[in-house]
Amino acid sequence: MTKKQTDRNFDSIAAKFQQNIYQTTKGRLRQLVLQRDLAEFASLATPTQILDVGAGQGQLALWLAARGHQVRLTDLSLEMLQMAQAQAAEQGLSAQVSFANLGLQQLVPEQQQYPVVLCHAVLEWLADPQAAIADLYQLVAPGGALSLMFYNVDAKRFSNIVYGNFNYVLRDLAYKKKVSLSPQQPLNPLDVVAWCQQQGFILHSKTGVRCFHDYLRDRSEQETQFDKLLEVELKYNRTEPYASLGRYQHLLLLKPL
């Protein structure tokens, strides 16, 4: 019998997550792509209420709070939220944000809906990502929007072929040893879009995140050529075939009135 999968909680490794993800070029690039997408999104043109599900250490949520939005940050990891809370205080944003140590399933019974909901890099850590889409739909107010970003199985497969990890690919990306910070359930973008549309969401836009960064032959250029890398990312990451090669997929979805 296989061990039942549970939703991932990053307590005990929050500091490691900060160092290995957020403080790297891949974390910086992801943040800047999301900021561009959300800055151009009409639903966020004026201050509104935002729910950030799985907000982690709150980098994007605090950026939105600094732009005048009221943001509620939620996460299963209390350690992550405490880091976000400390950053909010340091940036003078405590009045703009609130915090709740809750998972997605715990939010639905509150029966509160929000004009904008964020759910970034969460689905791939959940035991039942399809059910999570149904929960997220319940949290978005009619006429509201969902910003959804998830780990892309097609990009993971492609990058491992580029790296020459052929046996790993032929094992269907099955790890012999789990890696704590590497998502173990990358998702098929076609499945995710289908789940969203089945719930009633309308796809507004799609962006690839890290369409080129992970494929550089000279990894040192991720740092030394970061500005140029960001420039080409922002120029091409909404255009096929590059958008579909993004390590993450960022979907902006609308809920009908």
KOLVODO-455540 format. One line per 5 residues: number of its first residue (from 1); for each residue x, y, z of N, C-alpha, C. Coordinates in pm, 1 decimal. Layout:
BEGIN
NUM	X Y Z X Y Z X Y Z  ...
! end
This chain:
BEGIN
1	85.3 -119.2 0.0 0.0 0.0 0.0 89.2 124.6 0.0  60.5 219.7 -88.4 139.7 342.0 -93.9 97.7 435.7 17.5  194.4 515.8 58.8 166.7 611.9 164.6 75.4 721.3 111.3  -26.4 755.4 187.6 -121.1 857.9 145.8 -52.0 993.3 143.8  -67.0 1064.5 32.1 -4.4 1195.3 20.0 -81.9 1297.9 101.3
6	-9.5 1388.8 164.9 -70.6 1496.0 241.6 -22.4 1629.6 187.7  -94.6 1736.4 221.8 -53.5 1869.4 179.6 78.6 1905.9 247.7  167.5 1973.6 175.6 302.1 2002.8 224.4 301.3 2123.3 317.4  369.9 2111.6 429.9 387.2 2219.6 526.6 537.1 2245.8 538.2  578.6 2372.1 525.8 720.8 2405.6 523.1 776.1 2451.1 657.5
11	703.7 2425.8 765.5 761.8 2448.9 898.0 888.4 2365.8 911.2  985.7 2420.5 978.6 1117.3 2360.7 1005.7 1218.4 2386.6 894.3  1171.4 2419.9 771.4 1267.8 2449.8 665.3 1238.3 2585.6 600.7  1166.0 2672.8 672.2 1131.3 2803.1 615.7 1255.6 2884.7 582.4  1355.6 2882.2 671.4 1478.6 2958.1 647.4 1553.2 2903.1 526.4
16	1555.0 2771.6 512.8 1619.5 2708.5 397.5 1547.3 2746.7 269.1  1417.0 2751.8 274.9 1336.5 2790.7 159.7 1372.1 2933.2 117.3  1385.2 3020.8 216.3 1420.2 3160.0 187.6 1554.9 3169.6 116.6  1652.3 3095.6 165.0 1787.4 3101.2 108.4 1794.9 3035.8 -28.3  1732.5 2920.3 -44.4 1748.7 2841.7 -166.8 1650.7 2878.3 -278.0
21	1544.9 2948.2 -243.9 1445.4 2984.8 -344.8 1438.0 3136.1 -361.3  1396.5 3204.1 -255.9 1366.9 3346.1 -267.5 1489.7 3432.3 -292.5  1605.5 3391.7 -244.1 1724.9 3474.1 -257.6 1811.9 3433.4 -376.9  1756.0 3358.0 -469.8 1828.0 3315.5 -589.3 1773.5 3387.7 -712.1  1844.7 3373.8 -824.1 1798.6 3437.2 -947.6 1662.7 3382.6 -990.5
26	1637.8 3254.0 -966.8 1507.8 3198.8 -1007.8 1394.6 3259.7 -925.9  1419.4 3285.5 -797.4 1318.0 3349.9 -715.2 1296.8 3494.5 -753.5  1404.9 3566.5 -781.3 1394.1 3706.6 -822.8 1319.7 3718.3 -954.3  1352.5 3629.8 -1047.8 1287.6 3633.8 -1178.9 1137.9 3606.1 -1165.7  1104.3 3506.0 -1087.7 963.0 3472.8 -1067.0 887.3 3590.9 -1009.3
31	946.4 3655.2 -909.4 881.6 3769.0 -845.6 857.3 3882.3 -945.4  955.8 3912.3 -1028.3 943.8 4023.1 -1122.5 843.3 3993.3 -1233.7  835.0 3867.7 -1275.4 734.8 3831.6 -1376.5 594.3 3846.7 -1319.1  573.3 3797.4 -1199.2 441.5 3809.7 -1136.4 405.4 3956.1 -1112.8  501.3 4035.8 -1072.3 474.1 4178.1 -1052.1 430.7 4243.7 -1183.1
36	498.9 4211.5 -1292.2 458.1 4267.2 -1422.7 315.5 4225.8 -1458.8  285.6 4096.2 -1444.4 152.6 4047.2 -1480.4 43.6 4114.6 -1397.3  66.5 4123.6 -1266.8 -36.9 4177.6 -1178.3 -48.1 4329.1 -1190.4  62.2 4396.7 -1217.0 57.2 4542.6 -1234.8 -26.1 4579.7 -1357.5  -29.5 4491.2 -1457.3 -103.9 4518.1 -1579.5 -246.9 4463.4 -1576.3
41	-284.4 4396.9 -1467.9 -414.0 4328.9 -1459.5 -520.9 4427.3 -1412.3  -628.7 4441.1 -1490.7 -730.7 4541.1 -1462.5 -795.7 4522.3 -1325.2  -807.3 4398.0 -1279.6 -871.7 4372.8 -1150.6 -794.4 4432.9 -1034.1  -668.3 4468.7 -1055.4 -585.5 4526.5 -950.2 -549.3 4671.7 -979.7  -624.9 4734.6 -1070.0 -594.7 4872.8 -1107.8 -624.4 4970.8 -994.6
46	-719.2 4935.3 -908.5 -751.6 5018.3 -792.2 -744.2 4931.8 -667.0  -721.0 4992.5 -549.9 -706.6 4914.2 -426.8 -828.0 4824.7 -401.0  -801.2 4701.6 -362.8 -907.4 4604.8 -338.4 -864.4 4507.7 -229.6  -952.9 4415.6 -193.8 -921.3 4312.5 -96.1 -867.2 4189.7 -168.5  -757.9 4137.3 -115.9 -689.8 4023.3 -178.6 -667.9 3914.5 -74.7
51	-693.6 3791.2 -114.8 -659.6 3674.8 -33.6 -541.7 3605.2 -99.7  -432.9 3585.0 -24.2 -316.8 3513.6 -75.3 -310.8 3377.9 -6.0  -346.9 3272.9 -80.1 -350.9 3136.8 -26.9 -213.0 3072.8 -42.7  -156.3 3025.6 68.0 -20.1 2972.4 61.4 78.8 3084.4 35.5  65.1 3192.3 111.2 141.5 3315.3 86.2 289.7 3301.6 117.2
56	326.5 3197.7 192.8 467.3 3179.8 225.5 521.7 3296.6 304.8  636.1 3348.1 263.1 700.0 3458.5 333.3 651.6 3594.7 286.8  552.9 3595.5 197.1 476.3 3715.9 169.2 537.2 3818.7 77.4  639.1 3782.5 -0.2 703.6 3883.1 -85.0 605.5 3952.0 -179.2  525.4 3874.2 -250.2 432.2 3933.8 -345.9 317.3 4003.4 -273.9
61	268.4 3942.6 -166.4 158.6 4002.5 -90.6 197.6 4139.5 -35.9  319.8 4152.1 13.6 364.7 4280.5 68.0 386.4 4382.8 -42.7  429.6 4337.0 -158.8 440.2 4427.1 -274.0 302.6 4483.3 -309.9  201.1 4398.9 -306.5 64.9 4443.7 -335.8 12.7 4536.1 -226.0  43.6 4504.9 -101.7 2.5 4590.5 8.7 64.4 4729.7 -5.5
66	188.6 4735.7 -48.2 255.3 4864.0 -67.1 190.5 4945.8 -178.6  116.2 4879.4 -265.4 44.0 4948.3 -372.8 -97.8 4987.1 -331.4  -130.8 4969.5 -204.0 -258.1 5018.0 -151.6 -364.8 4913.4 -128.9  -337.4 4787.2 -159.6 -435.7 4681.1 -140.8 -436.9 4632.2 3.8  -550.1 4577.3 45.3 -562.1 4509.3 173.1 -545.3 4360.0 146.5
71	-446.4 4298.5 208.9 -412.1 4160.9 175.8 -420.8 4072.5 300.0  -486.9 3959.6 284.2 -490.1 3857.3 388.8 -397.9 3743.5 347.0  -296.3 3718.2 426.5 -200.4 3612.2 397.3 -235.6 3489.0 478.7  -244.7 3375.1 411.1 -271.5 3248.9 479.8 -167.7 3145.8 438.7  -134.4 3056.8 530.6 -38.6 2951.3 499.1 -47.3 2843.5 606.3
76	-20.2 2718.2 566.5 -11.4 2609.2 663.0 109.0 2624.8 754.7  212.7 2693.0 707.0 336.1 2707.1 783.2 333.2 2832.0 869.2  331.0 2814.3 999.3 335.6 2928.4 1090.6 469.8 3000.1 1079.8  576.5 2925.2 1057.8 708.7 2986.4 1045.1 714.2 3081.2 925.6  656.6 3039.4 815.0 652.8 3125.4 696.9 576.8 3254.7 727.2
81	461.4 3241.0 790.7 380.1 3358.8 820.8 450.5 3453.4 917.3  522.3 3399.0 1012.1 595.4 3483.4 1106.8 702.5 3564.3 1035.2  768.3 3503.7 936.4 865.0 3577.7 856.5 796.6 3689.7 779.0  679.0 3660.5 720.7 603.8 3761.5 646.9 559.1 3874.6 739.8  516.3 3838.8 858.5 469.4 3938.6 954.9 582.8 4031.8 996.0
86	701.9 3975.9 1015.7 817.5 4057.8 1051.8 853.0 4154.4 938.7  844.1 4106.4 814.3 872.5 4191.6 699.8 767.5 4302.4 685.1  642.4 4269.4 712.5 535.7 4369.6 704.6 561.0 4481.8 804.5  600.9 4445.3 926.0 630.3 4545.8 1028.3 749.9 4631.1 986.7  852.8 4566.4 933.6 973.4 4638.7 892.5 944.4 4736.9 779.8
91	851.6 4699.9 691.7 818.5 4785.2 577.3 705.5 4883.4 606.8  654.7 4883.0 729.8 547.3 4974.8 766.9 414.2 4941.8 703.1  389.5 4812.9 681.1 268.6 4770.4 610.5 171.7 4692.7 699.0  192.5 4694.0 829.6 110.3 4611.6 918.8 -38.0 4645.2 909.2  -70.7 4770.6 882.3 -211.5 4809.7 872.0 -276.7 4759.5 744.2
96	-196.1 4719.6 647.7 -247.9 4676.0 517.9 -267.1 4525.2 508.7  -216.7 4451.8 607.8 -216.3 4306.2 594.7 -270.3 4238.8 720.4  -319.7 4116.6 702.3 -358.5 4030.7 814.2 -307.1 3890.5 785.0  -300.2 3807.4 888.2 -237.4 3676.8 875.3 -325.3 3569.7 938.4  -328.3 3452.0 874.3 -404.2 3339.7 929.1 -330.8 3210.1 898.0
101	-305.1 3131.9 1003.3 -234.5 3004.4 988.8 -335.6 2896.1 950.6  -380.1 2902.5 822.8 -485.3 2814.4 773.8 -447.7 2759.0 637.2  -491.1 2636.5 610.6 -478.4 2578.7 478.4 -599.1 2613.3 393.1  -590.7 2582.8 264.9 -697.4 2616.4 170.8 -831.4 2558.3 213.4  -833.1 2429.9 252.5 -959.7 2365.2 287.2 -1025.7 2429.6 408.9
106	-945.7 2488.5 495.9 -999.7 2553.1 615.7 -1060.7 2689.6 586.0  -1028.1 2747.1 471.4 -1079.7 2879.1 436.6 -1221.9 2873.5 381.9  -1253.8 2766.8 311.3 -1384.3 2758.2 244.6 -1500.9 2767.4 342.7  -1497.4 2697.6 458.0 -1610.9 2706.2 551.2 -1636.3 2846.9 607.0  -1539.9 2936.8 596.5 -1562.3 3074.8 643.0 -1667.4 3146.0 558.7
111	-1688.4 3096.6 436.6 -1786.8 3152.1 343.7 -1762.2 3299.9 314.8  -1637.1 3338.4 312.3 -1598.2 3474.0 274.2 -1537.6 3470.0 135.7  -1577.7 3564.3 51.8 -1526.2 3569.4 -84.5 -1448.7 3699.3 -105.7  -1357.1 3695.7 -201.2 -1264.5 3806.6 -222.7 -1264.0 3847.0 -370.0  -1248.9 3976.2 -398.1 -1241.3 4020.4 -537.4 -1122.3 3960.5 -612.6
116	-1011.5 3939.8 -540.7 -892.9 3880.0 -602.7 -834.1 3776.2 -507.2  -804.6 3658.3 -560.3 -739.6 3551.3 -483.7 -610.0 3513.9 -555.1  -503.1 3500.4 -477.3 -375.3 3453.8 -529.3 -349.6 3312.6 -479.2  -296.3 3228.1 -565.1 -254.4 3094.2 -525.4 -134.0 3057.2 -611.6  -16.1 3082.1 -557.3 107.2 3069.0 -634.5 196.1 2960.1 -576.7
121	237.6 2866.3 -662.0 328.0 2757.2 -621.9 271.9 2679.9 -503.1  143.5 2649.4 -509.3 74.5 2575.2 -403.6 20.2 2442.6 -456.4  -43.2 2444.7 -573.7 -112.0 2326.2 -625.2 -23.4 2203.0 -627.1  104.1 2221.4 -664.9 194.3 2107.1 -681.0 235.0 2044.0 -548.6  198.3 2107.8 -438.0 229.0 2054.2 -305.1 106.2 1992.7 -237.8
126	-7.5 1993.9 -305.8 -131.9 1947.8 -245.0 -162.5 1802.9 -281.9  -231.0 1735.0 -191.5 -267.7 1595.5 -215.1 -369.3 1583.1 -327.9  -459.8 1682.8 -340.9 -564.9 1676.5 -442.1 -576.6 1812.4 -510.6  -490.0 1840.6 -608.0 -492.5 1972.8 -671.8 -621.9 2003.0 -746.4  -686.1 1901.7 -801.2 -812.2 1927.8 -871.9 -919.7 1976.5 -775.1
131	-928.2 1914.1 -658.8 -1024.3 1959.2 -558.1 -991.5 2101.0 -511.0  -863.7 2135.6 -512.0 -823.2 2269.7 -470.8 -880.6 2376.3 -564.0  -892.3 2345.5 -692.9 -950.0 2441.9 -787.4 -1095.4 2470.8 -749.7  -1168.1 2367.1 -710.9 -1307.1 2387.1 -667.7 -1313.2 2474.2 -542.9  -1220.5 2452.5 -449.9 -1215.9 2535.1 -329.0 -1184.4 2680.8 -363.7
136	-1089.3 2700.8 -452.5 -1052.2 2837.2 -491.7 -1169.0 2909.1 -558.9  -1245.7 2835.4 -637.9 -1362.0 2896.3 -703.3 -1460.4 2950.0 -600.1  -1475.1 2876.7 -490.0 -1565.9 2920.9 -383.6 -1515.7 3046.7 -314.5  -1385.4 3069.3 -315.5 -1327.3 3183.5 -245.4 -1328.5 3311.3 -328.0  -1344.3 3298.4 -460.2 -1345.6 3415.8 -547.9 -1488.1 3470.5 -557.2
141	-1502.2 3599.5 -536.8 -1633.9 3662.9 -548.3 -1678.7 3663.9 -693.8  -1810.7 3658.4 -719.6 -1858.5 3671.3 -857.6 -1804.2 3799.2 -920.9  -1753.7 3785.5 -1042.7 -1690.2 3899.1 -1108.5 -1545.1 3918.9 -1068.6  -1496.1 3834.0 -977.9 -1358.9 3845.9 -928.6 -1260.4 3766.2 -1011.1  -1138.4 3755.6 -958.8 -1030.2 3695.5 -1037.3 -941.5 3608.4 -949.2
146	-882.7 3507.6 -1013.3 -785.7 3419.6 -949.6 -653.7 3429.5 -1025.0  -546.5 3454.2 -950.5 -411.1 3447.5 -1004.9 -351.9 3315.7 -959.4  -329.9 3225.0 -1053.9 -289.6 3087.9 -1023.4 -156.0 3056.8 -1091.5  -57.6 3016.4 -1013.1 70.5 2974.9 -1069.0 104.6 2835.8 -1017.4  150.9 2748.8 -1108.0 178.0 2610.5 -1069.9 299.0 2557.6 -1146.6
151	357.2 2451.7 -1092.7 478.2 2388.1 -1146.5 440.6 2302.1 -1267.1  512.0 2322.7 -1376.9 475.6 2269.6 -1508.0 551.1 2139.9 -1538.7  480.7 2029.6 -1549.3 545.4 1900.5 -1574.5 614.6 1896.7 -1711.6  560.1 1966.7 -1811.4 622.5 1967.0 -1943.8 760.4 2032.1 -1938.7  771.6 2141.1 -1864.4 900.0 2209.1 -1851.9 998.7 2125.2 -1771.9
156	948.9 2057.2 -1669.5 1038.1 1970.9 -1591.6 1092.9 1858.5 -1678.7  1008.5 1799.8 -1759.4 1053.0 1692.1 -1849.2 1154.3 1744.8 -1951.4  1121.6 1859.2 -2010.2 1209.5 1916.0 -2112.9 1346.3 1952.8 -2055.1  1347.9 2015.3 -1937.9 1475.2 2056.4 -1879.3 1561.4 1935.2 -1846.7  1501.3 1827.3 -1800.1 1580.0 1708.6 -1768.0 1633.6 1639.1 -1892.6
161	1562.3 1649.0 -2002.7 1616.4 1598.3 -2128.8 1736.3 1683.2 -2171.0  1722.0 1816.4 -2158.8 1832.8 1906.7 -2190.7 1955.2 1875.9 -2104.8  1932.9 1843.5 -1975.7 2043.3 1811.6 -1884.7 2101.8 1672.7 -1909.7  2034.4 1591.4 -1992.1 2081.8 1456.6 -2018.3 2036.9 1353.6 -1917.3  1933.1 1385.7 -1838.5 1882.8 1291.2 -1737.6 1779.0 1197.8 -1800.8
166	1822.9 1119.9 -1898.4 1729.5 1040.9 -1978.3 1661.3 930.5 -1897.1  1735.5 863.0 -1810.3 1674.5 756.4 -1730.4 1565.9 811.8 -1638.2  1592.0 927.1 -1582.2 1492.7 992.3 -1494.8 1365.4 1024.1 -1572.5  1382.7 1075.0 -1693.5 1266.5 1105.5 -1777.5 1191.8 978.5 -1813.9  1267.2 872.2 -1847.6 1203.7 746.5 -1885.9 1135.5 677.6 -1768.1
171	1175.2 713.9 -1644.3 1103.5 665.9 -1524.8 980.9 752.2 -1496.2  946.6 839.4 -1589.0 833.7 931.4 -1574.9 856.0 1027.1 -1458.4  978.9 1074.9 -1444.7 1017.9 1175.3 -1346.3 1001.4 1127.5 -1203.1  1013.9 998.9 -1182.9 999.8 943.7 -1047.5 1133.7 949.0 -976.3  1136.1 1015.6 -859.6 1257.2 1024.5 -778.7 1280.6 894.1 -704.1
176	1408.5 856.5 -693.9 1443.9 749.4 -601.1 1450.6 804.8 -459.1  1493.8 930.7 -448.3 1501.7 999.0 -320.1 1431.7 1132.5 -333.4  1339.5 1160.8 -243.6 1266.0 1285.0 -249.8 1357.2 1402.9 -215.6  1336.6 1516.0 -285.1 1411.5 1638.5 -259.8 1315.9 1736.2 -193.4  1351.6 1784.3 -74.8 1254.9 1854.5 10.1 1200.8 1982.4 -52.3
181	1281.1 2055.0 -130.3 1235.7 2181.8 -186.6 1191.2 2169.5 -332.3  1195.7 2049.4 -386.1 1154.1 2027.9 -524.5 1014.0 1968.6 -526.7  918.4 2035.3 -593.0 782.2 1983.1 -595.7 777.4 1841.2 -652.0  704.9 1755.0 -583.9 698.2 1615.1 -623.2 577.7 1584.0 -712.5  492.8 1683.2 -735.2 373.9 1659.4 -816.5 358.0 1770.0 -921.2
186	452.3 1779.3 -1016.6 435.3 1878.0 -1123.6 308.1 1847.8 -1200.8  245.4 1951.9 -1252.0 112.4 1937.5 -1309.2 112.1 1959.9 -1460.2  21.4 1888.6 -1525.5 0.8 1904.2 -1669.0 -84.1 2029.7 -1691.8  -31.9 2130.0 -1763.8 -107.9 2253.3 -1784.1 -244.9 2231.9 -1847.7  -255.2 2135.2 -1939.1 -385.2 2108.1 -2000.9 -486.2 2061.5 -1897.4
191	-441.1 1980.8 -1801.6 -530.2 1935.3 -1695.3 -576.0 2052.2 -1608.9  -481.5 2138.5 -1571.7 -515.7 2249.6 -1482.5 -614.8 2344.0 -1549.4  -590.4 2377.2 -1673.9 -683.4 2465.3 -1745.5 -821.0 2399.8 -1755.7  -824.6 2270.1 -1782.6 -952.5 2198.9 -1791.7 -1025.7 2201.3 -1657.4  -954.1 2178.1 -1546.7 -1016.3 2182.1 -1414.6 -1076.2 2320.6 -1388.2
196	-1002.0 2425.3 -1425.1 -1049.3 2562.2 -1402.6 -1174.3 2590.9 -1484.6  -1173.0 2551.0 -1609.8 -1288.2 2576.8 -1696.2 -1409.0 2493.6 -1654.6  -1386.2 2372.3 -1605.6 -1496.2 2289.9 -1556.8 -1565.3 2354.7 -1436.7  -1490.4 2424.9 -1355.5 -1549.1 2494.5 -1240.9 -1627.3 2618.1 -1283.3  -1590.4 2675.7 -1397.5 -1658.5 2796.5 -1444.3 -1568.0 2915.9 -1465.4
201	-1438.8 2901.3 -1436.4 -1345.4 3009.8 -1460.7 -1329.0 3034.0 -1611.0  -1302.4 3159.3 -1645.7 -1269.8 3198.1 -1782.6 -1122.1 3235.5 -1786.1  -1046.4 3174.1 -1876.3 -903.8 3202.6 -1886.1 -881.9 3339.1 -1950.3  -820.5 3429.1 -1874.2 -792.0 3564.5 -1923.1 -655.9 3571.3 -1991.5  -554.4 3510.6 -1929.5 -420.4 3515.1 -1988.1 -332.7 3405.5 -1929.6
206	-224.8 3376.2 -2001.3 -127.7 3276.2 -1958.7 12.6 3331.0 -1981.2  97.1 3313.1 -1880.6 236.4 3356.2 -1889.2 325.5 3240.7 -1845.0  435.6 3219.4 -1915.3 536.8 3127.4 -1867.9 629.7 3199.1 -1771.4  673.2 3129.2 -1669.1 764.0 3187.0 -1569.5 892.7 3105.6 -1570.0  1004.5 3172.0 -1595.0 1135.2 3106.9 -1614.5 1133.4 3022.5 -1742.4
211	1108.2 3091.3 -1853.4 1104.4 3023.8 -1983.4 1243.4 2994.0 -2037.7  1345.2 3068.7 -1989.8 1480.5 3054.5 -2043.7 1585.0 3029.2 -1934.5  1562.7 3081.8 -1818.3 1658.4 3076.8 -1707.0 1714.5 2937.7 -1683.4  1628.5 2838.9 -1677.4 1670.3 2703.7 -1638.2 1741.5 2627.8 -1749.6  1737.4 2681.2 -1872.4 1793.4 2609.5 -1985.7 1929.3 2663.8 -2030.7
216	1981.8 2764.4 -1962.7 2109.6 2821.8 -2002.3 2221.1 2718.3 -1989.7  2303.6 2706.9 -2092.7 2415.9 2613.1 -2087.8 2519.7 2658.5 -1985.2  2540.6 2788.3 -1978.4 2632.8 2843.9 -1879.2 2549.8 2899.0 -1763.8  2540.0 2823.2 -1655.9 2455.1 2862.1 -1542.8 2500.7 2992.8 -1478.2  2629.3 3026.4 -1491.5 2677.7 3151.0 -1430.4 2608.2 3273.0 -1490.0
221	2555.8 3259.4 -1613.2 2487.5 3371.4 -1677.4 2353.0 3402.3 -1613.1  2300.6 3309.6 -1533.8 2178.5 3339.0 -1459.9 2198.7 3460.0 -1368.7  2320.5 3477.2 -1320.0 2354.1 3590.6 -1234.0 2419.7 3703.1 -1313.6  2520.1 3670.0 -1393.1 2597.0 3774.9 -1460.4 2518.2 3844.7 -1570.6  2422.7 3775.2 -1630.5 2340.9 3833.2 -1737.5 2194.2 3847.2 -1695.0
226	2171.9 3864.6 -1565.3 2033.8 3861.9 -1515.8 1946.3 3968.0 -1581.7  1995.6 4089.6 -1597.9 1912.9 4196.8 -1654.3 1868.9 4163.5 -1797.1  1960.8 4109.8 -1877.6 1926.1 4070.8 -2014.7 1830.9 3950.9 -2014.5  1855.0 3859.2 -1922.5 1767.9 3742.0 -1909.5 1625.8 3785.1 -1874.7  1613.5 3879.6 -1783.1 1482.2 3932.8 -1746.7 1417.8 4002.1 -1866.3
231	1495.9 4074.2 -1941.4 1442.5 4146.0 -2057.4 1382.4 4050.4 -2159.7  1454.6 3943.5 -2191.9 1400.2 3849.2 -2290.5 1283.7 3770.1 -2231.3  1288.5 3742.8 -2101.7 1176.7 3674.6 -2035.7 1048.0 3755.7 -2050.7  1054.3 3883.4 -2016.8 935.4 3967.8 -2021.8 888.4 3992.1 -2165.9  980.4 3984.9 -2260.0 943.5 4007.2 -2400.8 872.2 3886.7 -2460.9
236	914.6 3765.0 -2422.6 867.6 3645.7 -2492.4 781.5 3550.1 -2409.3  767.4 3573.8 -2277.8 704.9 3469.3 -2196.1 553.0 3463.8 -2204.5  494.0 3546.4 -2289.0 350.6 3532.0 -2318.2 328.7 3480.4 -2460.4  437.7 3448.5 -2527.3 433.7 3406.1 -2667.1 471.3 3259.0 -2677.6  394.2 3183.8 -2756.0 428.6 3043.9 -2780.2 539.1 3033.8 -2885.9
241	626.8 2932.8 -2875.4 621.0 2819.1 -2782.8 685.6 2844.6 -2647.2  741.2 2964.8 -2629.5 820.2 2992.2 -2509.2 735.6 2988.4 -2382.2  611.9 3040.3 -2389.6 527.1 3045.1 -2270.0 507.6 2905.7 -2210.8  492.0 2806.7 -2296.3 466.2 2670.9 -2247.6 591.6 2601.9 -2195.1  709.7 2663.4 -2216.8 833.8 2608.1 -2164.1 868.6 2663.9 -2026.6
246	787.2 2755.3 -1975.7 813.7 2812.7 -1844.5 808.7 2706.2 -1735.7  904.9 2711.0 -1644.0 905.5 2614.3 -1534.9 774.4 2622.1 -1455.0  718.4 2740.8 -1447.0 585.7 2759.9 -1388.2 493.9 2820.0 -1493.9  365.9 2795.8 -1477.9 263.7 2858.5 -1559.7 182.4 2952.8 -1470.9  165.2 3075.3 -1518.6 85.4 3173.6 -1444.2 -42.1 3201.9 -1523.0
251	-154.6 3165.5 -1465.1 -285.5 3187.8 -1528.5 -359.1 3296.2 -1452.4  -418.9 3387.9 -1527.4 -513.9 3483.2 -1470.3 -651.7 3440.8 -1516.6  -740.2 3415.4 -1419.7 -870.9 3356.6 -1445.0 -980.5 3444.8 -1389.0  -1090.5 3453.9 -1460.4 -1202.5 3538.3 -1418.6 -1322.1 3451.5 -1381.5  -1392.4 3491.0 -1277.0 -1515.6 3422.8 -1235.5 -1634.2 3507.0 -1282.4
256	-1725.2 3449.0 -1359.6 -1838.8 3527.4 -1410.7 -1924.3 3582.8 -1296.4  -1994.5 3690.5 -1327.6 -2089.6 3750.9 -1233.5 -2205.8 3654.3 -1207.1
! end
